[in-house]
Amino acid sequence: MKDLQDAIQGLAGHAVAIVGDVMLDRYLWGRVERISPEAPVPVAVVESETVKLGGAANVAMNVKALGGEPLLVGSIGDDQAGGQFRTLLQEAGIADTHLITSRHGRTTTKTRIMAGGQQIVRVDREPAEVADSSTDKKLARSLSAVIDRAVVTIVSDYGKGVVDDMLLGLLSSKPEIMTLIDPKDRNMPHYRGAYLMTPNKKEAGEAVARRLKHREDIIKAGCEILQSKKLRNLLITQGAHGMTLFSGHDKIYHLPTLAQNVFDVTGAGDTVISVIGLGLASGLDLLKSCVLANYAAGHVVGQIGTAWATGSDIIRMAAQGPTMEIEHWQ
């Protein structure tokens, strides 16, 4: 436990660059008492509303919660949601210096209607599909300004258009930077040469064009992705079945899940990659960083809605949860 506490304390003050699709996560909390007479759908009576930072901004929140310094690069629209986004950043103590406002875009917003602890429906407001070359160039300049201030850069790709060939090319031209990628399937062909990529099992299966059911499937797919994408390391997350780390091309570790109660997996991938990134920035090795991330994810999935883990949350998970038995798969 002393080693874990020392590792967590060592996270404070380290910078992590984050680039990707930022968004607002809006929650309407209420109750359902009847079915609508207009259509066979439930009528939700809204009692309260919460708004949180989502997407790449949730990665930034996770870094901030552990005492790190997130350097966030992203794009929002010139709209009410964008103004609310900036306000939330400022309240969290996260700089918006490198946040671009697109006059022609709109802020991605995911609105979830919740009743009885369950999500009834999600309503998405997406950015326009039309490319904005001016915004793309501004994003590239912002990324150039922050990547030299951090040894780790996290790419949080939600497929909303921020992550493109220009940004990925800029990062690949800086081999001294540890680039960590949380991928989206549509950009999968363009991810190459990263220090670490963190697909979930579904995304890893899509990358090799087959379903992954068993341990042998995970191992084979992981080795193929490592080679085809020229990655230094790979982490395949598997929800209730834990996560598998391919450390280089010769070591494979499996970390079992530590979650005792799973209420909501929203943002769990954000937590994993942010804690790993901050761990690496602080000087921890990759396996120890993954151990911290596993504890943090175990806490986050036990919360309803977008969440993050503090150092105290991680220590509590380690003290109260099951012992983490790391398996050597190879």
C-alpha positions in Angstrom: 0.0 0.0 0.0 2.9 2.4 0.8 4.2 1.9 -2.8 0.7 2.7 -4.2 0.4 5.9 -2.0 3.9 7.0 -3.1 3.0 6.5 -6.8 -0.2 8.5 -6.4 1.5 11.4 -4.6 4.1 11.4 -7.4 1.5 12.2 -10.0 1.0 15.8 -8.8 2.3 18.6 -10.9 3.1 16.6 -14.1 1.8 17.9 -17.4 -0.1 15.8 -20.0 -1.1 17.2 -23.4 -4.6 16.1 -24.5 -6.0 16.5 -28.0 -9.3 15.3 -29.2 -13.1 15.7 -29.4 -14.4 17.6 -26.4 -18.1 17.6 -25.5 -20.7 18.3 -22.9 -22.4 15.4 -21.1 -25.8 16.7 -20.0 -28.0 14.6 -17.6 -31.7 15.1 -17.0 -32.7 13.3 -13.8 -36.3 12.4 -13.1 -38.9 9.7 -12.8 -41.3 7.8 -15.1 -44.8 7.4 -13.9 -46.8 6.8 -17.0 -46.9 6.1 -20.7 -47.5 8.9 -23.1 -51.0 9.0 -24.7 -49.4 10.3 -27.9 -47.1 7.3 -28.5 -46.1 4.1 -26.6 -43.2 5.8 -24.9 -42.5 6.7 -21.2 -43.1 10.2 -20.0 -40.1 11.4 -17.9 -40.8 14.1 -15.3 -37.5 16.0 -15.0 -36.5 16.9 -11.4 -32.9 18.0 -11.8 -30.2 18.6 -14.3 -26.4 18.2 -14.3 -23.8 19.1 -16.9 -20.3 17.7 -17.0 -17.2 17.9 -19.2 -17.1 14.9 -21.6 -14.9 13.3 -24.3 -11.3 14.6 -24.3 -12.4 17.1 -21.6 -13.2 14.2 -19.3 -9.7 12.9 -19.9 -8.5 16.3 -18.8 -10.8 16.1 -15.7 -9.3 12.8 -14.8 -5.7 14.1 -15.0 -6.7 17.2 -12.9 -8.4 15.0 -10.3 -5.1 13.3 -9.6 -3.1 16.5 -9.3 -1.8 16.6 -12.9 -1.7 19.6 -15.3 -3.9 18.9 -18.4 -3.0 20.8 -21.5 -6.2 20.5 -23.5 -6.5 21.1 -27.2 -10.0 20.8 -28.8 -12.7 22.6 -30.7 -16.1 23.9 -29.6 -18.9 25.9 -31.4 -19.7 29.5 -31.0 -22.9 28.7 -29.2 -24.5 28.5 -25.8 -23.2 25.0 -25.1 -19.7 26.3 -26.0 -19.9 29.1 -23.5 -21.1 26.6 -20.8 -18.2 24.3 -21.7 -15.7 27.1 -21.1 -17.3 28.0 -17.8 -17.0 24.4 -16.6 -13.4 24.3 -17.6 -12.7 27.5 -15.7 -14.5 26.1 -12.6 -12.4 23.0 -12.8 -9.2 25.0 -13.0 -8.3 23.8 -16.5 -6.9 26.3 -18.9 -8.9 27.0 -22.0 -5.9 28.7 -23.7 -5.7 26.1 -26.5 -9.4 25.6 -27.0 -10.5 26.7 -30.5 -14.0 28.2 -31.1 -15.3 27.4 -34.6 -17.7 30.0 -35.9 -19.1 27.4 -38.3 -19.3 24.5 -35.9 -21.3 23.6 -32.9 -20.4 22.1 -29.6 -21.0 18.3 -29.3 -23.6 17.7 -26.6 -24.8 14.3 -25.4 -28.1 14.6 -23.4 -29.1 11.6 -21.3 -32.5 11.3 -19.8 -32.2 9.2 -16.6 -35.0 7.7 -14.4 -34.7 5.2 -11.6 -31.0 5.1 -12.1 -31.4 3.9 -15.7 -30.8 5.7 -19.0 -34.0 6.0 -21.0 -32.6 7.7 -24.1 -29.7 9.7 -25.3 -30.0 12.7 -27.6 -26.8 13.8 -29.5 -26.1 17.1 -31.0 -23.2 16.6 -33.4 -20.8 19.1 -35.1 -21.3 19.7 -38.8 -19.7 17.2 -41.1 -18.3 20.0 -43.3 -14.5 20.3 -42.9 -13.3 23.7 -41.6 -9.7 24.1 -42.8 -9.2 27.3 -40.7 -10.1 25.4 -37.5 -7.9 22.5 -38.5 -4.9 24.8 -38.9 -5.6 26.5 -35.5 -5.9 23.1 -33.8 -2.5 22.1 -35.3 -0.9 25.3 -34.0 -2.4 24.7 -30.6 -1.1 21.2 -30.5 2.3 22.3 -31.5 2.3 24.8 -28.7 1.6 22.2 -26.0 3.4 19.0 -27.0 6.8 20.4 -26.2 5.6 21.1 -22.6 4.7 17.5 -21.9 6.4 14.1 -22.4 3.1 12.4 -22.9 0.3 13.4 -25.4 -3.1 11.7 -25.2 -5.2 11.5 -28.4 -8.9 11.1 -27.4 -10.7 10.3 -30.6 -14.5 10.2 -30.5 -14.8 10.4 -34.3 -16.2 14.0 -34.3 -13.6 15.4 -36.7 -10.8 16.9 -34.5 -8.4 14.0 -34.9 -7.3 13.9 -38.5 -4.2 13.1 -40.6 -2.7 16.5 -40.0 -2.7 16.1 -36.2 -1.6 12.4 -36.3 1.2 13.3 -38.7 2.3 16.1 -36.4 2.6 13.7 -33.5 4.3 11.0 -35.5 7.0 13.6 -36.4 7.8 13.8 -32.7 9.1 10.3 -31.7 10.5 11.6 -28.4 6.9 12.2 -27.2 5.0 9.2 -25.8 1.7 9.3 -27.8 -1.2 7.4 -26.3 -4.3 6.9 -28.5 -7.8 6.0 -27.5 -9.0 5.0 -31.0 -12.2 5.3 -33.0 -12.8 2.7 -35.7 -13.2 5.1 -38.6 -9.6 6.4 -38.0 -8.1 3.0 -37.3 -6.1 2.9 -40.6 -4.3 6.1 -39.7 -3.0 5.2 -36.2 0.7 4.2 -36.5 3.8 4.3 -34.4 2.2 5.3 -31.1 3.7 4.5 -27.8 0.4 3.0 -26.7 -3.1 2.4 -28.1 -6.0 1.5 -25.9 -8.9 -0.1 -27.9 -11.7 -2.0 -26.2 -12.4 -5.6 -27.3 -14.9 -4.5 -29.9 -12.6 -2.0 -31.5 -9.7 -4.5 -31.4 -11.9 -7.1 -33.1 -12.9 -4.6 -35.8 -9.2 -3.8 -36.4 -8.6 -7.5 -37.3 -12.0 -8.1 -38.9 -13.2 -10.8 -36.5 -14.9 -11.3 -33.2 -12.7 -11.9 -30.1 -14.2 -14.4 -27.7 -11.4 -16.2 -25.9 -8.0 -15.5 -24.4 -6.3 -16.9 -27.5 -8.3 -14.6 -29.7 -7.2 -11.6 -27.7 -3.5 -12.6 -27.8 -3.6 -13.3 -31.6 -5.4 -10.0 -32.3 -3.1 -8.0 -30.1 0.0 -9.3 -31.8 -1.4 -8.5 -35.2 -2.4 -5.0 -34.2 1.0 -4.3 -32.7 2.7 -5.3 -35.9 0.3 -3.8 -38.4 0.2 -0.4 -36.6 3.9 -0.4 -35.6 2.9 0.2 -32.0 5.3 0.0 -29.1 2.6 -1.2 -26.7 -1.1 -2.1 -26.8 -3.8 -2.3 -24.1 -7.0 -4.1 -24.9 -9.8 -3.2 -22.4 -12.5 -5.8 -21.9 -15.0 -4.4 -19.5 -15.9 -7.0 -16.8 -13.1 -9.2 -18.0 -10.3 -6.7 -17.2 -7.6 -5.5 -19.5 -4.6 -7.1 -21.4 -1.3 -5.3 -21.8 1.0 -6.1 -24.7 4.3 -4.7 -23.4 6.4 -4.6 -26.5 6.3 -7.7 -28.6 7.4 -10.2 -26.0 5.4 -9.7 -22.8 1.7 -10.0 -22.3 0.0 -9.2 -18.9 -3.6 -9.6 -18.0 -5.1 -7.4 -15.2 -8.5 -8.6 -13.9 -11.3 -6.2 -13.3 -11.5 -4.8 -9.7 -15.0 -3.3 -10.1 -17.4 -4.8 -7.5 -20.4 -2.9 -8.8 -20.8 -1.8 -12.4 -23.5 1.0 -12.8 -22.2 2.9 -15.8 -19.3 2.5 -18.1 -19.5 6.0 -19.4 -16.0 7.5 -19.7 -14.2 4.4 -18.3 -11.9 4.4 -21.3 -11.1 8.1 -20.6 -10.1 7.2 -17.0 -7.9 4.4 -18.1 -5.9 6.4 -20.7 -5.6 9.5 -18.5 -4.3 7.7 -15.5 -1.8 5.7 -17.6 -0.7 9.0 -19.3 -0.2 10.8 -16.0 1.6 7.8 -14.5 4.1 7.7 -17.4 4.6 11.5 -17.2 5.5 11.1 -13.5 8.1 8.4 -14.3 6.2 5.2 -13.5 6.7 2.3 -15.9 3.8 1.2 -18.2 2.7 -1.8 -16.1 2.6 0.2 -12.8 0.6 2.9 -14.7 -1.8 0.3 -15.9 -2.3 -1.0 -12.3 -3.2 2.5 -11.2 -5.6 2.9 -14.1 -7.2 -0.4 -13.3 -7.9 0.7 -9.7 -9.3 4.1 -11.0 -11.5 2.4 -13.6 -12.9 0.1 -10.9 -14.1 3.1 -9.0 -15.4 5.1 -12.0 -17.7 2.3 -13.3 -19.3 2.1 -9.9 -20.6 5.7 -10.4 -23.6 6.8 -12.4 -22.7 9.2 -15.1 -19.4 10.7 -16.2 -17.0 10.4 -13.4 -13.3 10.5 -12.4 -11.1 9.1 -9.7 -9.1 10.9 -7.1 -6.0 9.5 -5.3 -8.2 8.7 -2.3 -10.6 6.8 -4.5 -7.8 4.7 -5.8 -6.4 3.9 -2.4 -9.9 3.0 -1.2 -10.4 0.6 -4.1 -7.0 -1.0 -3.3 -7.9 -1.3 0.4 -11.5 -2.5 0.1 -11.5 -4.4 -3.2 -10.1 -7.8 -4.2 -6.3 -8.3 -4.5 -5.1 -7.6 -8.0 -3.5 -10.8 -9.4 -1.6 -9.9 -12.6 -1.5 -12.9 -14.9 1.4 -13.5 -17.3 -0.1 -14.6 -20.5 3.3 -14.7 -22.3 
